[in-house]
Amino acid sequence: MRYFSISSVVLATSALLSACSAPQEVEKDYMLACQYETRAKGTYQRMADQIGANGLAKIVPGQGGDVRGALFMNACVERRHIRAGTLPGKPEYYDRNGG
């Protein structure tokens, strides 16, 4: 009976500690998922020195990639950030549509 009491206390304490600890924020990298979703062929690169109006680094075509694929991937990444509420800046089209 004593064993049951001690293990119950340990279990309750560990559950309390895990519930109180702050969750780790993981930065989402949607580039690979969007390449799969858009079926963009070839390779693509995120250009850290080219930031779009939405605050995201622009994706440009690499070897075997094309501009069309890069456009679709940029739109996909932006859409996923909007849904997740993690978009760094306000999208350009919000200003044009009065949003």
ZILINJO-V956305 format. One record per backbone hydrogen bond with DSSP energy under -0.5 kcal/mol. NH is the residue of the N-H (numbers start at 1). CO is the residue of the C=O. Records with the same first field share a line. If there is no record, write none. Layout:
NH = CO  CO
//
This chain:
5 = 1
6 = 2
7 = 3
8 = 4
9 = 5
10 = 6
11 = 7
12 = 8
13 = 9
14 = 10
15 = 11
16 = 12
17 = 13
18 = 14
19 = 15
20 = 16
21 = 17
26 = 24
27 = 25
30 = 28
34 = 30
35 = 31
36 = 32
37 = 33
38 = 34
39 = 35
40 = 35
43 = 63
45 = 60
47 = 45  58
48 = 46
50 = 47
51 = 49
52 = 56
55 = 52
58 = 47  50
60 = 45  58
62 = 43
65 = 62
70 = 66
71 = 67
72 = 68
73 = 69
74 = 70
75 = 71
76 = 72
77 = 73
78 = 74
79 = 75
80 = 76
81 = 77
82 = 78
83 = 79
84 = 80
85 = 81  82
86 = 81
87 = 81
89 = 54
94 = 91
95 = 91  92
96 = 92
97 = 93
98 = 95
99 = 94
//
